[in-house]
Amino acid sequence: GAGVSQSPRYKVTKRGQDVALRCDPISGHVSLYWYRQALGQGPEFLTYFNYEAQQDKSGLPNDRFSAERPEGSISTLTIQRTEQRDSAMYRCASSLATADSGNTIYFGEGSWLTVV
Amino acid sequence: GQNIDQPTEMTATEGAIVQINCTYQTSGFNGLFWYQQHAGEAPTFLSYNVLDGLEEKGRFSSFLSRSKGYSYLLLKELQMKDSASYLCAVRDSNYQLIWGAGTKLIIKP
């Protein structure tokens, strides 16, 4: 697509429910990133993929968080048994590749998650 | 640990010049990025520096000194639409981006 597309844009869920956030990166982009961003803060790294391989998941807060990118394109970030502290903006980003350090990361509009 | 420092907030006047500083301590260095983020929107790319010196792009310029772990973003001829947060990010030895908290720039008429 023309840009990084995320859905849903807004999600309100009850505590204890599972939620899945979707990211469709820019066509042809090898690398895909998931970030979480609090108001007035920079993006906080969660995980990233090159093609379908999850290269680094060190930023995932705990084992309730998982991500996949099975065909090397669309990715899903899943949060199981949501808690109120999971409420945040979740941003996806993509880039052509990571090997070339000059590659720009392009961000999606984000998914606002509210856990009530 | 890895750290990116930038001022929390700055105020400037329309038509003036403002310099936003960023200092960093990271495990390795593979480039420094500046992003602009308007309230409620996604960050958008402004500039990239990997070698020491000044990169100029219209009203915006970015400077890097790797030996000092220092960069600045210079905005000239400020316009009201430049009111936004400006994020500094450094790519470390693992090619991971380490992000600063951002500098909120307020432009006054």
Backbone of each chain as ProteinMPNN parsed JSONL, in Angstrom:
{"seq_chain_A": "GAGVSQSPRYKVTKRGQDVALRCDPISGHVSLYWYRQALGQGPEFLTYFNYEAQQDKSGLPNDRFSAERPEGSISTLTIQRTEQRDSAMYRCASSLATADSGNTIYFGEGSWLTVV", "coords_chain_A": {"N_chain_A": [[0.824, -1.198, 0.0], [0.194, 2.399, -0.075], [1.017, 3.62, 2.256], [1.896, 2.855, 5.696], [-0.461, 0.856, 7.15], [-2.756, 0.586, 9.781], [-4.929, -1.309, 11.875], [-7.407, -2.046, 14.398], [-8.113, 1.538, 14.397], [-8.953, 2.572, 16.78], [-9.558, 0.964, 19.824], [-11.526, -0.332, 22.305], [-11.493, -2.34, 25.055], [-12.482, -4.89, 27.361], [-11.015, -5.55, 30.518], [-9.016, -8.427, 30.743], [-9.796, -9.547, 28.364], [-8.701, -10.753, 25.136], [-6.769, -9.109, 22.613], [-6.208, -8.182, 19.233], [-4.019, -6.543, 17.138], [-3.549, -5.107, 13.998], [-1.175, -4.791, 11.326], [-0.336, -3.457, 8.225], [2.295, -3.254, 6.227], [4.272, -0.93, 4.206], [4.299, -1.729, 0.801], [6.676, -4.095, -0.213], [8.478, -3.532, 1.749], [10.909, -4.828, 3.855], [11.498, -4.901, 6.572], [9.727, -4.785, 9.641], [8.306, -3.115, 12.35], [7.202, -2.987, 15.742], [5.999, -0.632, 18.007], [5.39, 1.003, 21.126], [3.791, 3.877, 22.296], [3.689, 6.343, 24.686], [1.88, 9.236, 25.79], [3.583, 12.224, 25.134], [6.031, 11.042, 25.044], [8.817, 9.326, 23.468], [8.78, 6.741, 20.898], [8.543, 3.414, 22.154], [10.382, 0.561, 21.833], [9.124, -2.598, 20.84], [9.143, -5.06, 19.273], [10.653, -6.598, 16.32], [10.622, -7.536, 12.838], [12.308, -9.187, 10.159], [11.386, -9.87, 6.988], [9.554, -12.797, 7.466], [10.667, -13.53, 9.794], [11.093, -13.188, 13.226], [13.176, -10.975, 14.594], [13.948, -9.728, 16.922], [12.645, -9.655, 20.059], [12.866, -8.457, 22.4], [11.751, -6.225, 23.567], [9.138, -6.734, 24.238], [6.773, -6.561, 26.803], [5.953, -8.658, 28.551], [4.96, -12.155, 28.744], [2.371, -12.086, 27.845], [2.202, -10.681, 25.608], [2.56, -11.003, 22.129], [3.78, -11.455, 18.771], [3.373, -11.819, 15.247], [4.294, -12.551, 11.861], [3.471, -14.07, 9.504], [3.644, -14.443, 6.656], [5.505, -12.707, 5.86], [4.55, -10.184, 5.334], [1.838, -8.72, 6.256], [1.376, -8.057, 9.723], [0.569, -9.143, 13.031], [-0.053, -8.002, 16.248], [-0.574, -9.374, 19.301], [-2.301, -9.191, 22.324], [-2.798, -10.856, 25.204], [-5.253, -11.531, 27.724], [-5.823, -8.835, 28.632], [-4.741, -5.967, 30.501], [-5.282, -3.013, 32.482], [-3.017, -1.42, 32.43], [-2.024, -1.89, 29.95], [-3.113, -0.11, 28.253], [-2.575, 2.117, 25.677], [-0.925, 3.826, 22.918], [-0.308, 1.962, 20.103], [2.116, 1.546, 17.768], [2.944, 0.765, 14.456], [5.662, 0.269, 12.219], [7.568, 0.449, 9.175], [10.377, -0.459, 7.084], [12.617, -0.395, 4.264], [14.81, -2.108, 4.624], [17.045, -3.28, 7.2], [19.724, -3.534, 7.03], [21.084, -1.583, 5.616], [21.998, 1.293, 7.057], [20.896, 3.722, 6.531], [18.259, 3.508, 5.953], [14.997, 4.739, 6.038], [12.521, 4.769, 8.573], [9.09, 4.291, 8.373], [6.107, 5.328, 9.791], [2.95, 4.025, 10.893], [-0.463, 5.201, 11.484], [-1.215, 4.333, 13.913], [-2.674, 2.379, 16.63], [-5.036, 3.007, 18.966], [-5.342, 1.74, 22.106], [-7.588, 1.043, 24.63], [-8.083, -0.186, 27.771], [-10.636, -1.225, 29.772]], "CA_chain_A": [[0.0, 0.0, 0.0], [0.905, 3.657, -0.151], [1.612, 3.903, 3.551], [1.693, 1.805, 6.685], [-1.865, 0.879, 7.545], [-3.027, -0.148, 11.013], [-6.327, -1.434, 12.29], [-8.305, -0.889, 14.329], [-7.51, 2.788, 14.86], [-9.337, 2.718, 18.19], [-10.103, -0.272, 20.374], [-11.825, -0.357, 23.724], [-11.724, -3.725, 25.421], [-12.611, -5.124, 28.795], [-9.882, -6.217, 31.165], [-9.083, -9.881, 30.668], [-10.034, -9.974, 26.989], [-7.564, -10.732, 24.218], [-6.931, -8.139, 21.539], [-5.26, -8.341, 18.117], [-3.792, -5.314, 16.372], [-3.035, -5.503, 12.681], [-0.339, -3.833, 10.606], [-0.039, -3.754, 6.824], [3.402, -2.331, 5.938], [4.431, -0.446, 2.838], [4.603, -2.84, -0.096], [8.087, -4.284, -0.51], [9.331, -3.291, 2.916], [11.366, -6.072, 4.475], [11.515, -4.809, 8.037], [8.492, -4.299, 10.271], [8.549, -2.834, 13.766], [6.1, -2.61, 16.635], [6.373, 0.265, 19.081], [4.328, 1.537, 21.985], [4.135, 5.272, 22.558], [2.89, 7.053, 25.67], [1.777, 10.673, 25.515], [4.742, 13.018, 25.517], [7.241, 10.207, 25.055], [9.201, 8.748, 22.195], [8.344, 5.351, 20.731], [9.212, 2.376, 22.944], [10.512, -0.625, 20.985], [8.543, -3.864, 21.311], [9.672, -6.196, 18.53], [10.726, -6.335, 14.893], [10.738, -8.66, 11.909], [12.806, -9.103, 8.795], [10.513, -10.854, 6.326], [8.66, -13.43, 8.436], [11.453, -13.915, 10.968], [11.119, -12.236, 14.334], [14.599, -10.794, 14.861], [14.204, -9.23, 18.271], [11.396, -9.441, 20.797], [13.306, -8.103, 23.746], [10.951, -5.136, 24.113], [7.797, -7.168, 24.66], [6.788, -6.408, 28.269], [5.787, -9.95, 29.247], [4.54, -13.215, 27.817], [1.017, -11.876, 27.322], [2.389, -10.001, 24.316], [3.21, -11.793, 21.083], [3.612, -10.895, 17.436], [3.714, -12.712, 14.158], [4.276, -12.0, 10.494], [3.636, -15.4, 8.904], [3.986, -14.461, 5.231], [6.47, -11.646, 5.582], [3.91, -8.915, 4.971], [0.986, -8.26, 7.352], [1.763, -8.529, 11.048], [-0.419, -9.011, 14.098], [0.397, -7.937, 17.638], [-1.653, -9.906, 20.136], [-2.167, -9.031, 23.774], [-3.736, -11.757, 25.873], [-5.671, -11.196, 29.104], [-5.417, -7.436, 28.752], [-4.783, -5.265, 31.781], [-5.435, -1.572, 32.282], [-1.709, -0.84, 32.133], [-1.725, -2.089, 28.526], [-3.706, 1.003, 27.498], [-1.505, 2.912, 25.058], [-0.913, 3.88, 21.459], [0.598, 0.964, 19.544], [2.472, 1.994, 16.416], [3.694, -0.113, 13.576], [6.497, 0.99, 11.262], [8.274, -0.449, 8.262], [11.474, 0.114, 6.319], [13.049, -1.281, 3.182], [15.659, -3.127, 5.228], [17.837, -2.715, 8.288], [21.152, -3.687, 6.769], [21.563, -0.252, 5.248], [21.6, 2.106, 8.199], [20.205, 4.935, 6.126], [16.855, 3.288, 5.622], [14.034, 5.474, 6.85], [11.368, 4.047, 9.11], [7.82, 4.977, 8.132], [5.165, 4.933, 10.826], [1.517, 4.045, 10.686], [-1.202, 6.143, 12.322], [-1.303, 3.77, 15.253], [-3.916, 1.831, 17.192], [-5.237, 3.425, 20.363], [-5.971, 0.687, 22.885], [-8.047, 1.4, 25.978], [-8.577, -1.349, 28.515], [-11.503, -0.713, 30.852]], "C_chain_A": [[0.864, 1.257, 0.0], [1.618, 3.985, 1.147], [1.416, 2.717, 4.461], [0.264, 1.924, 7.222], [-2.073, 0.032, 8.794], [-4.521, -0.199, 11.289], [-6.427, -2.295, 13.537], [-7.589, 0.388, 14.752], [-7.783, 3.005, 16.348], [-9.968, 1.404, 18.65], [-10.303, -0.097, 21.871], [-12.17, -1.794, 24.071], [-11.807, -3.86, 26.932], [-11.384, -5.861, 29.311], [-10.08, -7.729, 31.115], [-9.339, -10.419, 29.273], [-8.731, -9.961, 26.2], [-7.841, -9.706, 23.13], [-5.848, -8.369, 20.487], [-5.208, -7.05, 17.327], [-3.064, -5.689, 15.081], [-2.214, -4.388, 12.051], [-0.078, -4.333, 9.201], [1.058, -2.782, 6.392], [3.378, -1.831, 4.502], [4.899, -1.613, 1.968], [6.104, -2.907, -0.4], [9.022, -4.038, 0.658], [9.618, -4.602, 3.638], [11.186, -6.048, 5.989], [10.222, -4.207, 8.555], [8.725, -4.218, 11.766], [7.23, -2.578, 14.494], [6.67, -1.763, 17.764], [5.138, 0.562, 19.933], [4.748, 2.957, 22.338], [3.168, 5.881, 23.55], [2.879, 8.525, 25.312], [3.027, 11.4, 25.997], [6.039, 12.245, 25.598], [7.578, 9.756, 23.644], [8.708, 7.312, 22.091], [9.197, 4.395, 21.567], [9.208, 1.092, 22.126], [9.877, -1.853, 21.64], [9.205, -5.062, 20.618], [9.84, -5.813, 17.072], [10.999, -7.6, 14.103], [11.527, -8.248, 10.682], [12.128, -10.234, 8.034], [9.621, -11.477, 7.399], [9.371, -13.766, 9.751], [11.454, -12.81, 12.02], [12.556, -12.121, 14.821], [14.888, -10.437, 16.315], [12.857, -9.019, 18.938], [11.682, -9.015, 22.229], [12.468, -7.005, 24.382], [9.546, -5.532, 24.541], [7.764, -7.214, 26.182], [6.708, -7.714, 29.042], [5.205, -10.959, 28.266], [3.084, -13.111, 27.399], [1.056, -11.236, 25.937], [3.082, -10.951, 23.34], [2.947, -11.133, 19.742], [3.994, -11.934, 16.406], [3.605, -11.977, 12.831], [4.456, -13.203, 9.558], [4.048, -15.424, 7.436], [4.912, -13.322, 4.857], [5.857, -10.337, 5.145], [3.118, -8.391, 6.16], [1.45, -8.872, 8.671], [0.618, -8.297, 12.023], [0.284, -8.991, 15.436], [-0.78, -8.353, 18.505], [-1.322, -9.684, 21.599], [-3.235, -9.899, 24.415], [-4.043, -11.25, 27.284], [-5.284, -9.745, 29.425], [-5.613, -6.893, 30.161], [-4.836, -3.771, 31.5], [-4.1, -0.914, 31.908], [-1.286, -1.049, 30.676], [-2.286, -0.954, 27.669], [-2.602, 1.917, 26.991], [-1.774, 3.044, 23.57], [0.105, 2.849, 20.977], [0.846, 1.335, 18.084], [3.273, 0.922, 15.692], [4.514, 0.757, 12.63], [7.166, -0.006, 10.343], [9.398, 0.308, 7.568], [11.908, -0.902, 5.281], [13.865, -2.44, 3.72], [16.389, -2.489, 6.388], [19.314, -2.73, 7.977], [21.797, -2.361, 6.381], [21.078, 0.719, 6.31], [20.875, 3.378, 7.804], [18.732, 4.749, 5.865], [15.928, 3.984, 6.598], [12.945, 4.549, 7.343], [10.127, 4.904, 8.909], [6.788, 4.421, 9.113], [3.734, 4.912, 10.31], [0.853, 5.012, 11.654], [-1.422, 5.612, 13.736], [-2.669, 3.211, 15.609], [-3.98, 2.25, 18.652], [-5.969, 2.311, 21.097], [-6.331, 1.222, 24.265], [-8.62, 0.161, 26.624], [-9.368, -0.836, 29.719], [-11.866, -1.825, 31.851]], "O_chain_A": [[2.092, 1.19, 0.065], [2.704, 4.564, 1.135], [0.846, 1.7, 4.066], [-0.147, 2.985, 7.691], [-1.618, -1.11, 8.857], [-5.267, 0.73, 10.982], [-5.607, -3.195, 13.721], [-6.549, 0.316, 15.407], [-6.952, 3.549, 17.074], [-10.797, 0.816, 17.956], [-9.374, 0.241, 22.605], [-13.045, -2.396, 23.448], [-11.266, -3.043, 27.677], [-10.799, -6.69, 28.615], [-11.161, -8.241, 31.404], [-9.129, -11.604, 29.013], [-7.784, -9.256, 26.548], [-8.992, -9.461, 22.767], [-4.711, -8.708, 20.817], [-6.239, -6.53, 16.899], [-2.11, -6.468, 15.076], [-2.511, -3.205, 12.216], [0.342, -5.472, 8.997], [0.782, -1.597, 6.208], [2.56, -2.265, 3.691], [5.779, -2.38, 2.356], [6.719, -1.914, -0.789], [10.221, -4.303, 0.569], [8.716, -5.367, 3.979], [10.778, -7.035, 6.601], [9.69, -3.252, 7.99], [9.273, -5.138, 12.373], [6.282, -2.03, 13.933], [7.671, -2.113, 18.389], [4.001, 0.389, 19.496], [5.913, 3.213, 22.641], [1.965, 5.936, 23.297], [3.769, 9.007, 24.612], [3.471, 11.21, 27.129], [7.028, 12.726, 26.151], [6.74, 9.797, 22.743], [8.267, 6.73, 23.083], [10.413, 4.555, 21.671], [8.144, 0.59, 21.764], [10.065, -2.11, 22.829], [9.751, -5.952, 21.269], [9.255, -4.83, 16.615], [11.526, -8.587, 14.617], [11.434, -7.111, 10.22], [12.27, -11.406, 8.385], [8.992, -10.75, 8.168], [8.743, -14.232, 10.702], [11.773, -11.655, 11.735], [13.095, -13.066, 15.398], [15.931, -10.794, 16.863], [12.02, -8.276, 18.426], [10.864, -9.187, 23.133], [12.467, -6.861, 25.605], [8.839, -4.73, 25.151], [8.63, -7.837, 26.797], [7.341, -7.851, 30.089], [4.986, -10.646, 27.096], [2.601, -13.972, 26.663], [0.071, -11.251, 25.199], [4.06, -11.614, 23.684], [2.008, -10.35, 19.594], [4.822, -12.81, 16.653], [2.935, -10.953, 12.699], [5.487, -13.327, 8.897], [4.743, -16.349, 7.014], [5.084, -13.008, 3.679], [6.559, -9.462, 4.638], [3.675, -7.682, 6.997], [1.858, -10.032, 8.733], [-0.187, -7.38, 11.861], [1.115, -9.852, 15.728], [-1.853, -7.752, 18.445], [-0.21, -9.953, 22.051], [-4.43, -9.699, 24.194], [-3.206, -10.629, 27.938], [-4.526, -9.476, 30.357], [-6.514, -7.298, 30.896], [-4.478, -3.321, 30.412], [-4.079, 0.051, 31.144], [-0.307, -0.458, 30.22], [-1.964, -0.854, 26.485], [-1.796, 2.429, 27.768], [-2.715, 2.459, 23.033], [1.259, 2.87, 21.406], [-0.082, 1.425, 17.279], [4.153, 0.274, 16.259], [4.097, 1.861, 12.282], [7.316, -1.177, 10.692], [9.381, 1.535, 7.474], [11.619, -2.094, 5.387], [13.661, -3.593, 3.342], [16.353, -1.268, 6.542], [20.083, -2.004, 8.606], [22.924, -2.066, 6.779], [19.875, 0.943, 6.447], [20.295, 4.048, 8.658], [18.021, 5.714, 5.586], [16.052, 3.841, 7.814], [12.5, 3.655, 6.624], [10.116, 6.091, 9.235], [6.621, 3.209, 9.243], [3.361, 5.673, 9.417], [1.507, 5.576, 12.532], [-1.773, 6.366, 14.643], [-3.678, 3.526, 14.978], [-3.117, 1.907, 19.46], [-7.1, 1.976, 20.744], [-5.491, 1.779, 24.972], [-9.533, -0.467, 26.088], [-8.842, -0.115, 30.567], [-12.585, -1.575, 32.818]]}, "seq_chain_B": "GQNIDQPTEMTATEGAIVQINCTYQTSGFNGLFWYQQHAGEAPTFLSYNVLDGLEEKGRFSSFLSRSKGYSYLLLKELQMKDSASYLCAVRDSNYQLIWGAGTKLIIKP", "coords_chain_B": {"N_chain_B": [[24.014, 1.721, 30.096], [21.766, 2.7, 27.44], [21.133, 5.928, 26.179], [19.261, 8.779, 25.286], [19.219, 12.21, 25.203], [17.245, 15.076, 25.231], [15.886, 18.411, 25.239], [12.85, 18.959, 27.085], [10.863, 20.801, 26.387], [10.517, 23.653, 24.246], [10.286, 27.118, 23.397], [9.572, 29.375, 20.795], [9.638, 32.18, 18.513], [7.498, 33.049, 15.815], [8.941, 33.184, 12.603], [11.519, 33.325, 13.546], [14.662, 31.662, 14.485], [15.395, 28.379, 15.658], [17.194, 26.085, 17.702], [17.406, 22.731, 18.351], [18.724, 20.554, 20.603], [20.426, 17.38, 20.895], [21.782, 14.822, 22.759], [23.657, 11.797, 23.016], [24.227, 8.498, 24.304], [25.161, 5.515, 23.305], [25.26, 1.979, 22.459], [27.407, 1.592, 20.197], [27.155, 3.118, 16.902], [25.117, 3.875, 14.236], [24.049, 5.882, 12.682], [21.93, 8.78, 12.878], [18.689, 10.001, 13.416], [16.187, 12.463, 12.814], [12.864, 13.131, 13.633], [9.622, 14.51, 13.04], [6.712, 15.14, 14.913], [3.417, 15.817, 14.91], [0.773, 16.675, 17.148], [-1.155, 13.909, 18.032], [-0.619, 12.585, 15.693], [1.297, 10.443, 13.423], [4.872, 9.964, 13.762], [7.011, 11.666, 11.449], [9.583, 11.446, 9.02], [12.437, 13.56, 9.096], [15.271, 14.088, 8.867], [18.547, 12.641, 8.32], [21.647, 11.72, 9.636], [24.884, 10.445, 9.289], [27.554, 10.853, 8.994], [29.956, 13.2, 10.309], [29.043, 16.638, 10.503], [27.068, 19.086, 8.71], [23.792, 18.734, 7.506], [21.711, 20.037, 5.129], [18.372, 20.897, 4.463], [16.207, 22.59, 2.954], [14.327, 24.664, 5.043], [15.135, 23.348, 7.237], [17.909, 22.044, 9.049], [20.385, 19.636, 9.966], [22.825, 18.683, 12.315], [25.765, 16.833, 13.11], [28.023, 15.51, 15.511], [30.024, 12.979, 15.981], [32.108, 12.338, 17.733], [31.521, 13.804, 19.957], [29.08, 12.843, 20.625], [26.689, 14.127, 19.835], [24.047, 16.038, 18.462], [22.215, 18.457, 16.556], [19.106, 19.955, 15.613], [18.206, 22.382, 13.392], [15.928, 24.895, 12.89], [14.764, 27.201, 10.635], [13.275, 30.424, 9.889], [10.741, 30.202, 11.228], [7.497, 28.778, 11.234], [4.01, 28.785, 12.106], [3.005, 26.24, 11.751], [5.112, 24.65, 12.377], [4.991, 24.002, 14.976], [5.268, 21.355, 17.043], [6.287, 18.069, 18.174], [9.7, 17.108, 18.321], [11.647, 14.456, 17.54], [14.555, 12.741, 18.413], [16.586, 10.111, 17.29], [18.765, 7.337, 17.577], [20.576, 4.925, 15.777], [21.756, 1.905, 16.885], [24.548, -0.407, 17.457], [23.349, -2.807, 16.907], [21.601, -2.153, 14.993], [19.247, -1.194, 15.97], [16.795, 1.273, 16.69], [17.171, 3.788, 19.002], [15.21, 5.823, 20.906], [14.725, 9.268, 21.734], [12.82, 11.175, 24.168], [11.599, 13.251, 22.959], [11.201, 16.691, 21.934], [9.064, 19.203, 22.7], [8.006, 21.72, 20.686], [6.981, 24.983, 20.84], [5.464, 27.466, 19.021], [5.178, 30.912, 18.942], [3.175, 33.72, 17.964]], "CA_chain_B": [[22.752, 1.753, 29.396], [21.674, 3.584, 26.282], [20.393, 7.104, 26.582], [19.131, 9.917, 24.38], [18.737, 13.357, 25.967], [16.853, 16.282, 24.518], [15.036, 19.218, 26.128], [11.443, 18.563, 27.085], [10.028, 21.796, 25.723], [11.14, 24.914, 23.856], [9.365, 28.106, 22.847], [10.222, 30.283, 19.856], [8.732, 33.119, 17.871], [7.299, 32.913, 14.364], [9.938, 33.903, 11.808], [12.842, 33.234, 14.164], [15.428, 30.427, 14.324], [15.507, 27.626, 16.908], [18.097, 24.931, 17.651], [17.028, 21.675, 19.292], [19.901, 19.715, 20.819], [20.258, 15.973, 21.258], [23.013, 14.117, 23.097], [23.368, 10.375, 23.088], [25.2, 7.475, 24.694], [24.593, 4.26, 22.793], [26.179, 0.887, 22.139], [27.677, 1.717, 18.77], [26.449, 4.198, 16.204], [24.89, 3.626, 12.806], [23.223, 6.933, 12.113], [21.022, 9.53, 13.763], [17.49, 10.459, 12.714], [15.249, 13.415, 13.41], [11.483, 12.985, 13.198], [8.65, 15.497, 13.51], [5.435, 14.517, 15.247], [2.343, 16.7, 15.329], [-0.069, 16.06, 18.174], [-2.133, 12.947, 17.557], [-0.25, 12.023, 14.394], [2.477, 9.582, 13.394], [6.144, 10.644, 13.475], [7.421, 11.681, 10.044], [11.027, 11.595, 8.854], [12.966, 14.871, 8.722], [16.658, 14.088, 8.413], [19.409, 11.521, 8.691], [23.085, 12.016, 9.63], [25.754, 9.339, 9.671], [28.888, 11.437, 9.041], [30.008, 14.495, 10.978], [28.799, 17.801, 9.677], [25.741, 19.667, 8.587], [22.945, 18.353, 6.376], [20.7, 21.072, 4.983], [17.205, 20.516, 3.653], [15.253, 23.685, 3.029], [14.381, 25.444, 6.281], [15.633, 22.486, 8.31], [19.267, 21.526, 8.943], [20.76, 18.796, 11.101], [24.268, 18.623, 12.508], [26.222, 15.688, 13.898], [29.403, 15.316, 15.935], [30.073, 11.634, 16.583], [33.061, 12.308, 18.847], [30.87, 14.414, 21.121], [27.77, 12.236, 20.867], [25.849, 15.331, 19.859], [23.403, 16.479, 17.24], [21.153, 19.457, 16.712], [18.194, 20.245, 14.51], [18.055, 23.832, 13.282], [14.755, 25.274, 12.115], [14.811, 28.616, 10.29], [12.027, 31.056, 9.398], [9.722, 29.393, 11.872], [6.094, 28.976, 10.904], [3.136, 28.24, 13.146], [2.83, 24.806, 11.517], [6.265, 23.92, 12.914], [4.673, 23.592, 16.343], [5.215, 19.892, 17.033], [7.385, 17.445, 18.914], [10.812, 16.704, 17.462], [12.224, 13.258, 18.139], [15.905, 12.335, 18.016], [16.739, 8.656, 17.433], [20.078, 6.836, 17.162], [20.63, 3.504, 15.445], [22.918, 1.386, 17.597], [25.344, -1.418, 16.757], [22.436, -3.873, 16.482], [20.683, -1.517, 14.052], [18.011, -0.829, 16.636], [16.637, 2.704, 16.927], [16.965, 4.23, 20.375], [14.475, 7.082, 20.749], [14.569, 10.235, 22.793], [11.427, 11.43, 24.567], [11.054, 14.304, 22.109], [11.162, 18.08, 22.375], [7.844, 19.886, 22.255], [8.315, 23.075, 20.244], [5.814, 25.866, 20.811], [5.729, 28.668, 18.236], [4.282, 32.001, 19.295], [3.121, 34.753, 16.915]], "C_chain_B": [[22.782, 2.734, 28.249], [20.758, 4.738, 26.633], [20.402, 8.164, 25.495], [18.546, 11.061, 25.194], [18.403, 14.513, 25.043], [15.929, 17.079, 25.427], [13.578, 18.827, 25.985], [10.597, 19.513, 26.258], [10.842, 23.038, 25.379], [10.067, 25.813, 23.263], [10.148, 29.037, 21.934], [9.163, 31.136, 19.176], [8.659, 32.869, 16.366], [8.317, 33.782, 13.611], [11.358, 33.792, 12.33], [13.511, 31.904, 13.82], [15.473, 29.714, 15.674], [16.411, 26.42, 16.679], [17.692, 23.947, 18.738], [18.19, 20.704, 19.393], [19.534, 18.292, 21.213], [21.634, 15.402, 21.586], [22.69, 12.651, 23.331], [24.554, 9.583, 23.625], [24.586, 6.142, 24.299], [25.684, 3.229, 22.58], [26.396, 0.895, 20.629], [26.835, 2.817, 18.145], [26.355, 3.845, 14.731], [23.916, 4.643, 12.241], [22.28, 7.553, 13.12], [19.902, 10.119, 12.926], [16.799, 11.544, 13.526], [13.879, 13.198, 12.774], [10.656, 14.126, 13.781], [7.34, 14.779, 13.806], [4.446, 15.57, 15.718], [1.43, 15.928, 16.27], [-1.102, 15.127, 17.534], [-1.801, 12.299, 16.236], [0.987, 11.138, 14.51], [3.738, 10.427, 13.216], [6.464, 10.576, 11.989], [8.892, 12.053, 9.951], [11.392, 13.016, 8.436], [14.364, 14.762, 8.13], [17.406, 12.892, 8.959], [20.859, 11.979, 8.59], [23.839, 10.756, 10.03], [27.214, 9.802, 9.729], [28.825, 12.784, 9.74], [29.715, 15.622, 9.993], [27.337, 18.159, 9.609], [25.047, 19.157, 7.332], [21.83, 19.386, 6.29], [19.601, 20.608, 4.049], [16.154, 21.595, 3.817], [15.418, 24.485, 4.311], [14.985, 24.656, 7.434], [17.074, 22.054, 8.016], [19.539, 20.653, 10.148], [22.269, 18.629, 11.105], [24.607, 17.428, 13.373], [27.697, 15.82, 14.231], [29.466, 13.973, 16.645], [31.018, 11.589, 17.778], [32.456, 12.883, 20.106], [29.531, 13.763, 21.448], [26.668, 13.28, 20.861], [25.289, 15.612, 18.476], [22.495, 17.663, 17.556], [20.346, 19.547, 15.431], [17.962, 21.747, 14.524], [16.858, 24.134, 12.386], [14.79, 26.789, 11.891], [13.439, 29.105, 9.849], [10.806, 30.311, 9.926], [8.316, 29.805, 11.447], [5.25, 28.32, 11.984], [2.98, 26.722, 12.992], [4.013, 23.973, 12.005], [6.061, 23.531, 14.382], [4.408, 22.09, 16.348], [6.251, 19.376, 18.021], [8.435, 16.979, 17.927], [11.581, 15.606, 18.187], [13.596, 12.971, 17.543], [16.012, 10.825, 18.237], [18.094, 8.241, 16.875], [19.978, 5.345, 16.884], [21.908, 2.929, 16.036], [23.617, 0.283, 16.798], [24.504, -2.599, 16.286], [21.402, -3.362, 15.482], [19.305, -1.281, 14.651], [17.978, 0.676, 16.849], [16.349, 2.955, 18.396], [16.379, 5.639, 20.3], [14.59, 7.974, 21.982], [13.094, 10.452, 23.083], [10.781, 12.522, 23.728], [11.101, 15.666, 22.765], [9.912, 18.723, 21.816], [8.2, 21.328, 21.932], [7.027, 23.872, 20.124], [6.213, 27.131, 20.064], [4.69, 29.727, 18.592], [4.318, 33.072, 18.209], [4.016, 35.946, 17.249]], "O_chain_B": [[23.727, 3.511, 28.109], [19.738, 4.559, 27.299], [21.429, 8.414, 24.863], [17.492, 10.905, 25.811], [19.197, 14.878, 24.175], [15.26, 16.507, 26.288], [13.126, 18.419, 24.915], [9.714, 19.083, 25.515], [11.743, 23.427, 26.122], [9.076, 25.342, 22.704], [11.264, 29.44, 22.263], [7.966, 30.859, 19.251], [9.657, 32.519, 15.735], [8.523, 34.951, 13.939], [12.305, 34.133, 11.621], [13.02, 31.13, 12.998], [15.577, 30.361, 16.715], [16.4, 25.812, 15.608], [17.644, 24.302, 19.916], [18.597, 20.103, 18.398], [18.474, 18.039, 21.786], [22.552, 15.493, 20.772], [21.599, 12.304, 23.782], [25.714, 9.946, 23.428], [23.605, 5.699, 24.896], [26.87, 3.555, 22.527], [25.644, 0.268, 19.883], [25.93, 3.369, 18.771], [27.353, 3.559, 14.069], [23.061, 4.309, 11.421], [21.885, 6.916, 14.097], [20.142, 10.671, 11.853], [16.826, 11.539, 14.757], [13.747, 13.096, 11.554], [10.947, 14.638, 14.862], [6.91, 13.915, 13.042], [4.61, 16.151, 16.791], [1.325, 14.704, 16.202], [-1.823, 15.514, 16.615], [-2.608, 11.538, 15.7], [1.637, 11.09, 15.554], [3.689, 11.487, 12.592], [6.221, 9.558, 11.341], [9.381, 12.881, 10.719], [10.762, 13.605, 7.557], [14.627, 15.269, 7.04], [16.98, 12.23, 9.905], [21.26, 12.559, 7.581], [23.475, 10.083, 10.994], [28.022, 9.203, 10.44], [27.78, 13.434, 9.766], [30.085, 15.565, 8.821], [26.496, 17.624, 10.331], [25.624, 19.144, 6.244], [21.092, 19.593, 7.253], [19.851, 20.015, 2.999], [15.311, 21.524, 4.711], [16.518, 24.934, 4.631], [15.309, 25.219, 8.479], [17.414, 21.737, 6.876], [18.998, 20.888, 11.228], [22.903, 18.458, 10.064], [23.84, 17.05, 14.259], [28.516, 16.182, 13.387], [29.012, 13.845, 17.782], [30.754, 10.87, 18.741], [32.836, 12.494, 21.211], [28.912, 14.104, 22.456], [25.824, 13.32, 21.756], [25.967, 15.445, 17.461], [22.063, 17.839, 18.695], [20.827, 19.262, 14.335], [17.568, 22.315, 15.543], [16.796, 23.669, 11.247], [14.84, 27.562, 12.847], [12.564, 28.319, 9.486], [9.957, 29.853, 9.161], [7.993, 30.986, 11.32], [5.707, 27.418, 12.687], [2.839, 26.005, 13.983], [3.939, 22.745, 12.045], [6.878, 22.809, 14.954], [3.451, 21.614, 15.737], [6.994, 20.149, 18.625], [8.113, 16.514, 16.834], [12.093, 15.801, 19.289], [13.77, 12.962, 16.324], [15.57, 10.32, 19.269], [18.521, 8.732, 15.83], [19.375, 4.595, 17.652], [23.006, 3.396, 15.735], [23.321, 0.067, 15.623], [24.902, -3.315, 15.367], [20.441, -4.062, 15.164], [18.315, -1.179, 13.927], [19.002, 1.289, 17.153], [15.404, 2.405, 18.961], [16.976, 6.536, 19.706], [14.557, 7.5, 23.117], [12.227, 9.98, 22.348], [9.565, 12.705, 23.77], [11.05, 15.787, 23.989], [9.722, 18.781, 20.601], [8.646, 22.073, 22.805], [6.104, 23.489, 19.404], [7.185, 27.792, 20.429], [3.486, 29.475, 18.551], [5.363, 33.31, 17.602], [4.086, 36.9, 16.474]]}, "name": "protein", "num_of_chains": 2, "seq": "GAGVSQSPRYKVTKRGQDVALRCDPISGHVSLYWYRQALGQGPEFLTYFNYEAQQDKSGLPNDRFSAERPEGSISTLTIQRTEQRDSAMYRCASSLATADSGNTIYFGEGSWLTVVGQNIDQPTEMTATEGAIVQINCTYQTSGFNGLFWYQQHAGEAPTFLSYNVLDGLEEKGRFSSFLSRSKGYSYLLLKELQMKDSASYLCAVRDSNYQLIWGAGTKLIIKP"}
